[in-house]
Amino acid sequence: MSPIVYAIGGVVVLIILVVLLILSRIKVAGPNQAFLVTGRRGRAVTGSDGSVSTDLSGQKVVMGASVFVLPIVQKLHTVDLSSRRIPVGIRGAVSKQGVKCDLEGVAIVKVGGSESSVRAAAQRFLNQQDGIDVFTSEVLAGALRSIVGRLTIEEIIRDRAAFASAVAEEAESSLTGQGLVLDTFQLQDIQAEGSYLQDLGRPEAARVIKEASIAEARARQAAEQEKLLAEEAIAVANRQLELKKAEVSAQIDAARAQAASAGPLSQAAQDQKVLTEQEKVAERNAALKERQLDTEVRKPADAERYRVEQQAEANKNAAIAKAEADRQATIAGASAQAEQAKLVGEGERARRQALAEAEAIEGAKQGEAERMRRQAIADAVEREGAAEASAILARGQAEAEAMQKRSDAFSSYGEAAVLDLLVRVLPDIVGKAAEPLSGVDKMTVISADGPGSLTKSVASNVAQGLQLSSDLTGVDLPGLLAKLGGRSDPAGAAGGGSAGGSAGGSTGGKASGGKASATAVGDGAAAARQSIPIDGAGSTDRPASP
């Protein structure tokens, strides 16, 4: 081969080697890495105050970029920027109260992201980056002890965030000088000496237990109240249901009873209407017969009697006139004869005899006229009596028919009809029993029972009257009255009345000038005398009597 080919090949190989060398000296930093290049010349650096100075450290920090490292004259160092989880724990730290406690926490630490922090961390931990954990743990332990000494256990427990912030502030200056940054610090556990923490929480635990017990009791009470309210509502609903059922049942029973009694009641009403109509018909028939008797019997009898009386009166008057005329004539003749006889010795005797004969004739004529008049009156009375007998017979037949209908009705309705009749006639019975007292002006009661004996006497009279009626008729009137009044002991009324009436001994009355007074005398050992005004005009005196 020719030397040119060798020369070209050598140049190409050299170029490749140079390129490979250049590529091998170019370094690119990762996102969690920082390159520190040493061996370079210092360069001008602008400070925060605007001053310009020359960096004489000969170090170049590269983060997230590429850098060309000259061979032989420069050297590349890598600093890890990743976060480090460092556990921190202390034992026997004394709190502000003098209570020893043990704390455990965790810290997140990393190398700062600024060039100065990278340079400081590289200067201290470049070849011993594992020492960062030990250093950070010791710094944070010191900060923990310092902060615990300024706080109480209660403050540490209740505000852990403030405690962690205070620890970070305490350790920040030490970590920053080493190029480290504390991202966060968390207190994980704290243990006090003895049972301090348990005792510390006991009041709160007791309060919580108390509140829980109270809340539980209130909840049970509320539950019981709700249960009782629910049971009460159920009971009310059941009662309403039962009442509704009872009301519906009562309505059904009433409807059934009404339906069952509709027939008898309707029949009874019809029978009552029939009886009423029959009574009206009987009354109309009796009235008609009465009018017929008046027209056919009484009026003709009255006319005939009147005619006979007038005829008898006329005959009597005629006979009297005739007798008077005959008497006058006889007297005149006798007078004449007497005048004539005066002259003789027997004139007076003849006159007297004539007068006697004239008076005898007149008496005979008057007796005949009176007999005829009385005969006419007797005939008229007989005809009137026959007419009245016919009327009474017709009225009696009508009343008998009405009584028969009433008896049938009483038989059909039983005690109800008797009670109805008794209710109608009882006021009359009581009125008749009290009628003798209506004319009493003043009453004096002498009785050991006082004024109450009068009312007892009246009640006794009524009770005795009812008992007498029961004995005569065989009808238990007190029992019927007891049923009417809803009493269970029919004999109570009679017994009470008779007991009240037995207190009085005797009763006497006297009438004077339309006024009456009654005196009642009791048989007690010591009685009181009372004067009771009846008409409201008298006075009441109550002298004591031995």
VEXBAZA-390544 format. One record per residue (C-alpha): residue number from 1; residue in one letter; chain; x, y, z. Coordinates in Angstrom, 1 decimal. Layout:
! residues N
seq; type; mol; px; py; pz
NUM; a; A; X; Y; Z
...
***
This chain:
! residues 546
seq; type; mol; px; py; pz
1; m; A; 0.0; 0.0; 0.0
2; s; A; 1.1; 3.5; -0.6
3; p; A; 2.1; 5.8; 2.3
4; i; A; -0.8; 8.1; 1.4
5; v; A; -3.3; 5.5; 2.3
6; y; A; -1.6; 5.0; 5.5
7; a; A; -1.5; 8.6; 6.2
8; i; A; -5.2; 9.1; 5.5
9; g; A; -6.0; 6.1; 7.6
10; g; A; -3.9; 7.5; 10.5
11; v; A; -5.6; 10.9; 10.2
12; v; A; -9.1; 9.3; 10.3
13; v; A; -8.2; 7.2; 13.3
14; l; A; -6.8; 10.2; 15.0
15; i; A; -9.9; 12.2; 14.3
16; i; A; -12.1; 9.4; 15.7
17; l; A; -10.0; 9.2; 18.8
18; v; A; -10.1; 13.0; 19.3
19; v; A; -13.9; 12.9; 18.8
20; l; A; -14.2; 10.0; 21.3
21; l; A; -12.1; 11.9; 23.7
22; i; A; -14.1; 15.0; 23.4
23; l; A; -17.4; 13.1; 23.8
24; s; A; -16.1; 11.3; 26.8
25; r; A; -15.2; 14.6; 28.5
26; i; A; -18.7; 16.1; 28.0
27; k; A; -20.8; 15.5; 31.2
28; v; A; -24.5; 16.1; 31.6
29; a; A; -26.0; 16.5; 35.1
30; g; A; -29.2; 14.7; 36.1
31; p; A; -32.2; 16.4; 37.8
32; n; A; -31.0; 15.2; 41.2
33; q; A; -27.3; 15.8; 40.6
34; a; A; -25.0; 18.7; 40.9
35; f; A; -21.5; 18.7; 39.1
36; l; A; -18.6; 20.4; 40.8
37; v; A; -15.7; 21.0; 38.3
38; t; A; -12.4; 21.9; 39.9
39; g; A; -9.1; 23.0; 38.4
40; r; A; -10.4; 26.0; 36.4
41; r; A; -9.4; 29.6; 36.6
42; g; A; -11.5; 32.0; 38.6
43; r; A; -14.0; 34.2; 36.9
44; a; A; -15.8; 37.4; 37.8
45; v; A; -18.8; 37.0; 40.0
46; t; A; -21.5; 39.7; 40.6
47; g; A; -22.6; 39.8; 44.3
48; s; A; -26.0; 40.5; 45.6
49; d; A; -25.0; 44.1; 46.3
50; g; A; -23.9; 44.6; 42.7
51; s; A; -20.3; 44.4; 43.4
52; v; A; -18.1; 42.3; 41.0
53; s; A; -15.4; 40.0; 42.4
54; t; A; -13.2; 37.2; 41.1
55; d; A; -14.1; 33.6; 42.1
56; l; A; -10.8; 32.3; 43.3
57; s; A; -12.1; 28.9; 44.4
58; g; A; -11.5; 27.3; 41.1
59; q; A; -14.8; 25.5; 41.4
60; k; A; -17.7; 25.4; 38.9
61; v; A; -21.1; 24.2; 39.9
62; v; A; -23.3; 22.7; 37.2
63; m; A; -26.9; 21.7; 37.9
64; g; A; -29.2; 20.3; 35.2
65; a; A; -26.8; 21.2; 32.4
66; s; A; -23.8; 19.8; 30.5
67; v; A; -20.1; 20.7; 31.0
68; f; A; -16.9; 19.9; 29.2
69; v; A; -14.2; 18.7; 31.5
70; l; A; -10.7; 19.2; 30.3
71; p; A; -8.6; 16.2; 30.8
72; i; A; -5.7; 16.3; 33.1
73; v; A; -6.3; 19.9; 34.2
74; q; A; -9.9; 19.6; 35.5
75; k; A; -11.7; 17.1; 37.6
76; l; A; -15.5; 16.4; 37.9
77; h; A; -17.2; 15.7; 41.2
78; t; A; -20.9; 14.7; 41.7
79; v; A; -23.1; 15.8; 44.6
80; d; A; -26.4; 14.0; 45.2
81; l; A; -29.4; 16.5; 45.6
82; s; A; -32.0; 13.8; 46.5
83; s; A; -34.0; 14.2; 49.7
84; r; A; -33.0; 12.0; 52.6
85; r; A; -35.4; 10.6; 55.2
86; i; A; -33.6; 10.7; 58.5
87; p; A; -35.1; 9.3; 61.7
88; v; A; -34.5; 11.4; 64.8
89; g; A; -35.0; 10.2; 68.4
90; i; A; -34.0; 11.5; 71.8
91; r; A; -34.3; 9.9; 75.3
92; g; A; -34.7; 11.5; 78.6
93; a; A; -35.3; 15.1; 77.4
94; v; A; -36.5; 17.3; 80.2
95; s; A; -39.6; 19.5; 79.5
96; k; A; -40.4; 22.9; 81.0
97; q; A; -42.2; 21.1; 83.8
98; g; A; -39.2; 19.0; 84.6
99; v; A; -40.9; 15.9; 83.2
100; k; A; -38.6; 13.5; 81.3
101; c; A; -39.9; 12.4; 78.0
102; d; A; -38.8; 10.4; 74.9
103; l; A; -39.5; 11.8; 71.4
104; e; A; -39.3; 10.2; 68.0
105; g; A; -39.6; 12.1; 64.8
106; v; A; -38.6; 12.0; 61.1
107; a; A; -36.8; 14.7; 59.1
108; i; A; -36.6; 15.2; 55.3
109; v; A; -33.2; 16.8; 54.5
110; k; A; -31.5; 17.5; 51.2
111; v; A; -28.5; 19.5; 49.8
112; g; A; -29.4; 23.0; 49.0
113; g; A; -30.2; 23.9; 45.4
114; s; A; -27.9; 26.9; 45.3
115; e; A; -24.2; 27.0; 44.2
116; s; A; -23.1; 28.0; 47.6
117; s; A; -25.0; 25.2; 49.3
118; v; A; -23.5; 22.7; 46.8
119; r; A; -20.0; 24.0; 47.4
120; a; A; -20.5; 23.9; 51.2
121; a; A; -22.0; 20.4; 51.1
122; a; A; -19.2; 19.2; 48.7
123; q; A; -16.6; 20.7; 51.0
124; r; A; -18.0; 18.8; 54.0
125; f; A; -19.6; 15.6; 52.6
126; l; A; -18.2; 15.1; 49.1
127; n; A; -16.4; 11.8; 49.9
128; q; A; -18.6; 10.9; 52.9
129; q; A; -22.2; 11.7; 51.8
130; d; A; -23.5; 9.0; 54.2
131; g; A; -22.3; 11.3; 57.0
132; i; A; -25.1; 13.7; 56.1
133; d; A; -27.6; 11.4; 57.9
134; v; A; -25.6; 11.2; 61.1
135; f; A; -24.8; 14.9; 61.1
136; t; A; -28.4; 15.9; 60.5
137; s; A; -29.7; 13.5; 63.2
138; e; A; -27.4; 15.0; 65.8
139; v; A; -28.3; 18.5; 64.9
140; l; A; -32.0; 17.8; 65.0
141; a; A; -31.6; 15.9; 68.4
142; g; A; -30.0; 19.0; 69.9
143; a; A; -32.7; 21.2; 68.5
144; l; A; -35.3; 18.9; 69.9
145; r; A; -33.8; 19.0; 73.4
146; s; A; -33.6; 22.7; 73.2
147; i; A; -37.3; 23.2; 72.2
148; v; A; -38.6; 20.5; 74.6
149; g; A; -36.9; 22.4; 77.5
150; r; A; -38.9; 25.5; 76.6
151; l; A; -42.3; 23.8; 76.2
152; t; A; -44.6; 21.7; 78.4
153; i; A; -45.7; 18.3; 77.5
154; e; A; -49.2; 19.6; 76.9
155; e; A; -48.0; 22.2; 74.5
156; i; A; -45.9; 19.7; 72.6
157; i; A; -48.9; 17.3; 72.3
158; r; A; -51.6; 19.9; 71.5
159; d; A; -49.6; 21.8; 68.9
160; r; A; -47.2; 19.5; 67.1
161; a; A; -47.1; 21.7; 64.0
162; a; A; -45.8; 24.7; 66.1
163; f; A; -43.3; 22.3; 67.8
164; a; A; -42.0; 21.0; 64.4
165; s; A; -41.7; 24.6; 63.1
166; a; A; -39.7; 25.6; 66.2
167; v; A; -37.3; 22.6; 65.8
168; a; A; -36.8; 23.5; 62.1
169; e; A; -36.0; 27.1; 63.0
170; e; A; -33.6; 26.0; 65.7
171; a; A; -31.7; 23.7; 63.4
172; e; A; -31.9; 25.8; 60.3
173; s; A; -28.7; 27.9; 60.9
174; s; A; -26.7; 24.8; 61.6
175; l; A; -27.9; 22.9; 58.6
176; t; A; -27.7; 25.9; 56.2
177; g; A; -24.0; 26.3; 57.2
178; q; A; -23.4; 22.7; 56.1
179; g; A; -25.2; 23.3; 52.7
180; l; A; -28.2; 21.3; 53.8
181; v; A; -31.9; 22.3; 53.7
182; l; A; -34.6; 20.9; 56.1
183; d; A; -37.7; 20.3; 54.0
184; t; A; -39.9; 19.1; 56.9
185; f; A; -39.8; 17.7; 60.4
186; q; A; -42.7; 15.6; 61.9
187; l; A; -43.0; 14.5; 65.5
188; q; A; -44.1; 10.9; 65.4
189; d; A; -44.3; 9.9; 69.1
190; i; A; -43.8; 11.2; 72.6
191; q; A; -43.5; 9.2; 75.8
192; a; A; -43.4; 10.8; 79.2
193; e; A; -41.9; 9.4; 82.3
194; g; A; -44.1; 7.0; 84.3
195; s; A; -47.8; 7.3; 83.7
196; y; A; -47.8; 11.1; 83.1
197; l; A; -49.5; 11.0; 79.8
198; q; A; -52.1; 8.5; 81.0
199; d; A; -52.8; 10.7; 84.0
200; l; A; -52.8; 13.8; 81.8
201; g; A; -55.5; 12.3; 79.7
202; r; A; -57.5; 10.9; 82.5
203; p; A; -59.5; 14.1; 83.3
204; e; A; -60.2; 14.6; 79.7
205; a; A; -61.0; 10.9; 79.3
206; a; A; -63.3; 11.1; 82.4
207; r; A; -64.9; 14.2; 80.9
208; v; A; -65.4; 12.5; 77.6
209; i; A; -66.7; 9.3; 79.3
210; k; A; -69.0; 11.5; 81.4
211; e; A; -70.2; 13.3; 78.4
212; a; A; -70.5; 10.1; 76.5
213; s; A; -72.5; 8.6; 79.4
214; i; A; -74.7; 11.7; 79.6
215; a; A; -75.2; 11.6; 75.8
216; e; A; -75.9; 7.9; 76.0
217; a; A; -78.4; 8.4; 78.8
218; r; A; -80.0; 11.3; 77.0
219; a; A; -80.1; 9.1; 73.9
220; r; A; -81.7; 6.3; 75.9
221; q; A; -84.1; 8.8; 77.4
222; a; A; -85.0; 10.3; 74.1
223; a; A; -85.4; 6.8; 72.7
224; e; A; -87.7; 5.8; 75.6
225; q; A; -89.7; 9.0; 75.2
226; e; A; -90.0; 8.3; 71.5
227; k; A; -91.0; 4.8; 72.3
228; l; A; -93.5; 6.0; 74.9
229; l; A; -94.9; 8.5; 72.5
230; a; A; -95.1; 5.9; 69.8
231; e; A; -96.9; 3.5; 72.2
232; e; A; -99.2; 6.3; 73.3
233; a; A; -99.9; 7.1; 69.7
234; i; A; -100.6; 3.4; 69.1
235; a; A; -102.8; 3.3; 72.2
236; v; A; -104.7; 6.4; 71.1
237; a; A; -105.1; 4.9; 67.6
238; n; A; -106.3; 1.6; 69.1
239; r; A; -108.7; 3.5; 71.3
240; q; A; -110.0; 5.5; 68.4
241; l; A; -110.3; 2.3; 66.4
242; e; A; -112.1; 0.5; 69.3
243; l; A; -114.4; 3.5; 69.8
244; k; A; -115.1; 3.6; 66.1
245; k; A; -115.8; -0.2; 66.1
246; a; A; -118.1; 0.3; 69.2
247; e; A; -119.9; 3.2; 67.5
248; v; A; -120.3; 1.2; 64.3
249; s; A; -121.5; -1.8; 66.3
250; a; A; -123.9; 0.3; 68.3
251; q; A; -125.2; 1.8; 65.1
252; i; A; -125.6; -1.7; 63.6
253; d; A; -127.3; -2.9; 66.8
254; a; A; -129.6; 0.1; 66.8
255; a; A; -130.4; -0.3; 63.2
256; r; A; -131.1; -4.0; 63.8
257; a; A; -133.2; -3.2; 66.8
258; q; A; -135.0; -0.5; 64.9
259; a; A; -135.6; -2.8; 62.0
260; a; A; -136.8; -5.6; 64.4
261; s; A; -139.1; -3.2; 66.3
262; a; A; -140.3; -1.4; 63.2
263; g; A; -143.0; -4.0; 62.6
264; p; A; -144.4; -4.1; 66.1
265; l; A; -144.1; -0.4; 66.5
266; s; A; -145.8; 0.2; 63.2
267; q; A; -148.5; -2.3; 64.2
268; a; A; -148.9; -0.6; 67.6
269; a; A; -149.1; 2.8; 65.9
270; q; A; -151.7; 1.5; 63.5
271; d; A; -153.6; -0.1; 66.4
272; q; A; -153.4; 3.1; 68.4
273; k; A; -154.7; 5.0; 65.4
274; v; A; -157.5; 2.5; 65.0
275; l; A; -158.3; 2.8; 68.7
276; t; A; -158.3; 6.6; 68.4
277; e; A; -160.5; 6.5; 65.4
278; q; A; -162.8; 4.0; 67.0
279; e; A; -163.0; 6.2; 70.1
280; k; A; -163.7; 9.2; 67.9
281; v; A; -166.4; 7.2; 66.0
282; a; A; -167.9; 6.0; 69.4
283; e; A; -167.9; 9.6; 70.6
284; r; A; -169.5; 10.8; 67.4
285; n; A; -172.1; 8.0; 67.6
286; a; A; -172.8; 8.9; 71.2
287; a; A; -173.1; 12.5; 70.3
288; l; A; -175.4; 11.6; 67.4
289; k; A; -177.5; 9.4; 69.6
290; e; A; -177.6; 12.2; 72.1
291; r; A; -178.8; 14.6; 69.4
292; q; A; -181.3; 12.0; 68.2
293; l; A; -182.6; 11.6; 71.7
294; d; A; -182.8; 15.4; 72.0
295; t; A; -184.7; 15.6; 68.7
296; e; A; -186.9; 12.5; 68.9
297; v; A; -187.5; 12.1; 72.6
298; r; A; -186.5; 15.0; 74.8
299; k; A; -187.9; 17.8; 72.6
300; p; A; -191.3; 16.1; 71.9
301; a; A; -191.5; 15.1; 75.6
302; d; A; -190.7; 18.6; 76.6
303; a; A; -193.3; 19.9; 74.2
304; e; A; -195.9; 17.5; 75.4
305; r; A; -195.1; 18.2; 79.0
306; y; A; -195.3; 21.9; 78.3
307; r; A; -198.7; 21.4; 76.5
308; v; A; -200.0; 19.3; 79.3
309; e; A; -198.8; 21.8; 81.9
310; q; A; -200.4; 24.6; 80.0
311; q; A; -203.6; 22.6; 79.5
312; a; A; -203.6; 21.7; 83.2
313; e; A; -202.8; 25.3; 84.1
314; a; A; -205.6; 26.5; 81.9
315; n; A; -208.0; 23.9; 83.3
316; k; A; -206.9; 24.8; 86.8
317; n; A; -207.4; 28.5; 86.1
318; a; A; -210.8; 27.8; 84.5
319; a; A; -211.8; 25.6; 87.4
320; i; A; -210.6; 28.2; 89.8
321; a; A; -212.4; 30.9; 88.0
322; k; A; -215.6; 28.8; 87.8
323; a; A; -215.3; 27.9; 91.4
324; e; A; -214.6; 31.6; 92.3
325; a; A; -217.7; 32.6; 90.3
326; d; A; -219.7; 29.9; 91.9
327; r; A; -218.3; 30.9; 95.3
328; q; A; -219.2; 34.5; 94.6
329; a; A; -222.6; 33.5; 93.5
330; t; A; -223.0; 31.2; 96.4
331; i; A; -221.7; 33.9; 98.7
332; a; A; -224.0; 36.4; 97.1
333; g; A; -226.9; 34.1; 97.4
334; a; A; -225.9; 33.2; 100.9
335; s; A; -225.5; 36.8; 101.7
336; a; A; -228.9; 37.5; 100.4
337; q; A; -230.2; 34.6; 102.3
338; a; A; -228.3; 35.7; 105.3
339; e; A; -229.8; 39.1; 105.0
340; q; A; -233.1; 37.5; 104.8
341; a; A; -232.3; 35.2; 107.6
342; k; A; -231.1; 38.0; 109.8
343; l; A; -234.6; 38.8; 110.3
344; v; A; -235.2; 35.4; 111.5
345; g; A; -233.3; 33.4; 114.1
346; e; A; -231.8; 30.9; 111.7
347; g; A; -230.3; 33.4; 109.2
348; e; A; -226.8; 33.1; 110.5
349; r; A; -226.8; 29.3; 110.5
350; a; A; -228.0; 29.2; 106.9
351; r; A; -225.4; 31.7; 105.8
352; r; A; -222.6; 29.6; 107.4
353; q; A; -223.9; 26.4; 105.9
354; a; A; -224.0; 28.0; 102.4
355; l; A; -220.5; 29.3; 102.8
356; a; A; -219.3; 25.8; 103.8
357; e; A; -221.0; 24.2; 100.9
358; a; A; -219.5; 26.8; 98.5
359; e; A; -216.0; 26.3; 99.9
360; a; A; -216.4; 22.5; 99.6
361; i; A; -217.4; 22.8; 96.0
362; e; A; -214.5; 25.1; 95.3
363; g; A; -212.1; 22.7; 97.1
364; a; A; -213.3; 19.8; 95.0
365; k; A; -212.9; 21.7; 91.8
366; q; A; -209.4; 22.8; 92.8
367; g; A; -208.4; 19.2; 93.8
368; e; A; -209.5; 17.9; 90.4
369; a; A; -207.5; 20.6; 88.6
370; e; A; -204.4; 19.9; 90.7
371; r; A; -204.8; 16.1; 90.0
372; m; A; -205.0; 16.7; 86.3
373; r; A; -201.9; 19.0; 86.4
374; r; A; -199.9; 16.5; 88.4
375; q; A; -200.9; 13.6; 86.1
376; a; A; -199.7; 15.7; 83.1
377; i; A; -196.4; 16.4; 84.8
378; a; A; -196.0; 12.8; 85.8
379; d; A; -196.6; 11.7; 82.2
380; a; A; -194.0; 14.3; 80.9
381; v; A; -191.5; 13.2; 83.6
382; e; A; -192.0; 9.6; 82.6
383; r; A; -191.4; 10.3; 78.9
384; e; A; -188.3; 12.4; 79.8
385; g; A; -187.0; 9.6; 82.0
386; a; A; -187.4; 7.1; 79.2
387; a; A; -185.5; 9.5; 76.9
388; e; A; -182.7; 10.0; 79.4
389; a; A; -182.5; 6.3; 80.0
390; s; A; -182.1; 5.7; 76.3
391; a; A; -179.4; 8.4; 76.2
392; i; A; -177.6; 6.9; 79.2
393; l; A; -177.9; 3.4; 77.7
394; a; A; -176.3; 4.6; 74.4
395; r; A; -173.6; 6.5; 76.3
396; g; A; -172.9; 3.5; 78.4
397; q; A; -172.7; 1.3; 75.4
398; a; A; -170.2; 3.7; 73.7
399; e; A; -168.1; 4.0; 76.9
400; a; A; -168.2; 0.2; 77.2
401; e; A; -166.9; -0.2; 73.7
402; a; A; -164.2; 2.4; 74.4
403; m; A; -163.3; 0.6; 77.6
404; q; A; -163.2; -2.7; 75.7
405; k; A; -160.8; -1.2; 73.2
406; r; A; -158.7; 0.4; 76.0
407; s; A; -158.6; -3.0; 77.8
408; d; A; -157.4; -4.7; 74.6
409; a; A; -154.7; -2.0; 74.3
410; f; A; -153.7; -2.5; 77.9
411; s; A; -153.5; -6.3; 77.3
412; s; A; -151.3; -5.7; 74.3
413; y; A; -148.9; -3.2; 75.8
414; g; A; -149.0; -4.5; 79.4
415; e; A; -147.3; -2.4; 82.0
416; a; A; -146.4; 0.4; 79.6
417; a; A; -150.1; 1.3; 79.2
418; v; A; -150.7; 1.1; 82.9
419; l; A; -147.7; 3.4; 83.5
420; d; A; -149.1; 5.8; 80.9
421; l; A; -152.5; 5.8; 82.6
422; l; A; -150.8; 6.1; 86.0
423; v; A; -148.7; 9.1; 84.8
424; r; A; -151.9; 10.9; 83.7
425; v; A; -154.0; 10.2; 86.8
426; l; A; -151.2; 10.5; 89.4
427; p; A; -151.2; 14.3; 89.5
428; d; A; -155.0; 14.2; 90.2
429; i; A; -154.5; 11.6; 93.0
430; v; A; -151.8; 13.8; 94.6
431; g; A; -153.9; 16.9; 94.1
432; k; A; -157.0; 15.3; 95.7
433; a; A; -154.8; 14.1; 98.6
434; a; A; -153.5; 17.6; 99.2
435; e; A; -156.8; 19.4; 98.5
436; p; A; -157.9; 19.4; 102.2
437; l; A; -154.9; 21.5; 103.0
438; s; A; -155.8; 24.2; 100.4
439; g; A; -158.3; 25.9; 102.7
440; v; A; -156.1; 25.8; 105.8
441; d; A; -155.4; 29.3; 107.0
442; k; A; -153.0; 28.5; 109.9
443; m; A; -151.6; 25.2; 111.0
444; t; A; -150.0; 24.4; 114.3
445; v; A; -147.9; 21.3; 114.4
446; i; A; -146.9; 19.8; 117.8
447; s; A; -144.6; 17.0; 117.1
448; a; A; -141.2; 15.7; 118.2
449; d; A; -140.2; 15.5; 114.5
450; g; A; -140.6; 19.2; 113.9
451; p; A; -142.1; 20.8; 110.8
452; g; A; -141.0; 17.9; 108.6
453; s; A; -143.9; 15.8; 110.0
454; l; A; -146.3; 17.7; 107.8
455; t; A; -144.6; 16.7; 104.6
456; k; A; -144.1; 13.2; 106.0
457; s; A; -147.9; 13.1; 106.7
458; v; A; -148.7; 14.1; 103.2
459; a; A; -146.3; 11.6; 101.7
460; s; A; -147.7; 8.9; 104.1
461; n; A; -151.2; 9.7; 102.9
462; v; A; -150.1; 9.4; 99.3
463; a; A; -148.2; 6.2; 100.0
464; q; A; -151.2; 4.8; 101.9
465; g; A; -153.5; 5.7; 99.1
466; l; A; -151.2; 3.9; 96.6
467; q; A; -151.1; 0.9; 98.9
468; l; A; -154.9; 0.9; 99.3
469; s; A; -155.3; 1.1; 95.5
470; s; A; -152.8; -1.8; 95.1
471; d; A; -154.8; -3.9; 97.6
472; l; A; -158.1; -3.1; 95.9
473; t; A; -157.0; -3.5; 92.3
474; g; A; -154.3; -6.1; 92.7
475; v; A; -151.9; -3.8; 90.7
476; d; A; -148.5; -3.1; 92.2
477; l; A; -148.6; 0.7; 91.8
478; p; A; -145.4; 1.4; 93.9
479; g; A; -143.6; -1.2; 91.7
480; l; A; -144.8; 0.5; 88.6
481; l; A; -143.7; 3.9; 89.9
482; a; A; -140.3; 2.5; 90.8
483; k; A; -139.9; 1.2; 87.3
484; l; A; -141.0; 4.6; 85.9
485; g; A; -138.5; 6.4; 88.1
486; g; A; -135.6; 3.9; 87.6
487; r; A; -135.5; 2.9; 91.2
488; s; A; -134.4; -0.5; 92.3
489; d; A; -136.5; -0.8; 95.5
490; p; A; -140.2; 0.0; 94.8
491; a; A; -141.0; -0.2; 98.5
492; g; A; -138.7; 2.6; 99.4
493; a; A; -141.1; 5.3; 98.6
494; a; A; -144.0; 3.7; 100.6
495; g; A; -141.7; 2.9; 103.5
496; g; A; -140.3; 6.3; 103.7
497; g; A; -143.7; 7.9; 103.5
498; s; A; -145.2; 5.7; 106.1
499; a; A; -142.3; 6.2; 108.4
500; g; A; -142.7; 10.0; 108.1
501; g; A; -146.4; 9.7; 108.7
502; s; A; -146.1; 7.6; 111.8
503; a; A; -144.7; 10.5; 113.8
504; g; A; -148.0; 12.3; 114.1
505; g; A; -150.5; 11.2; 116.6
506; s; A; -153.8; 12.8; 115.6
507; t; A; -155.1; 15.6; 113.4
508; g; A; -158.0; 17.8; 114.0
509; g; A; -159.5; 20.6; 111.9
510; k; A; -162.1; 23.4; 112.3
511; a; A; -163.5; 25.9; 109.8
512; s; A; -164.4; 29.5; 110.6
513; g; A; -165.3; 32.2; 108.2
514; g; A; -163.9; 30.4; 105.1
515; k; A; -160.6; 29.9; 106.8
516; a; A; -159.4; 26.6; 108.4
517; s; A; -156.7; 25.7; 110.9
518; a; A; -155.2; 22.3; 111.6
519; t; A; -153.5; 21.2; 114.7
520; a; A; -151.2; 18.1; 114.8
521; v; A; -150.2; 16.6; 118.1
522; g; A; -147.3; 14.1; 118.4
523; d; A; -146.9; 11.5; 121.1
524; g; A; -143.2; 12.4; 121.8
525; a; A; -141.9; 13.0; 125.4
526; a; A; -140.9; 16.6; 124.6
527; a; A; -142.5; 18.3; 121.6
528; a; A; -142.2; 21.7; 120.1
529; r; A; -145.2; 23.7; 119.1
530; q; A; -145.1; 25.6; 115.8
531; s; A; -147.7; 27.8; 114.1
532; i; A; -147.3; 27.7; 110.4
533; p; A; -149.1; 30.4; 108.3
534; i; A; -150.7; 28.9; 105.2
535; d; A; -151.9; 32.0; 103.4
536; g; A; -148.7; 34.1; 104.1
537; a; A; -150.5; 36.6; 106.4
538; g; A; -149.8; 34.9; 109.7
539; s; A; -146.8; 34.8; 111.9
540; t; A; -144.8; 31.9; 113.2
541; d; A; -144.3; 31.4; 116.9
542; r; A; -142.4; 28.5; 118.4
543; p; A; -142.8; 28.5; 122.2
544; a; A; -141.2; 25.6; 124.0
545; s; A; -143.7; 23.3; 125.7
546; p; A; -142.8; 20.9; 128.4
***
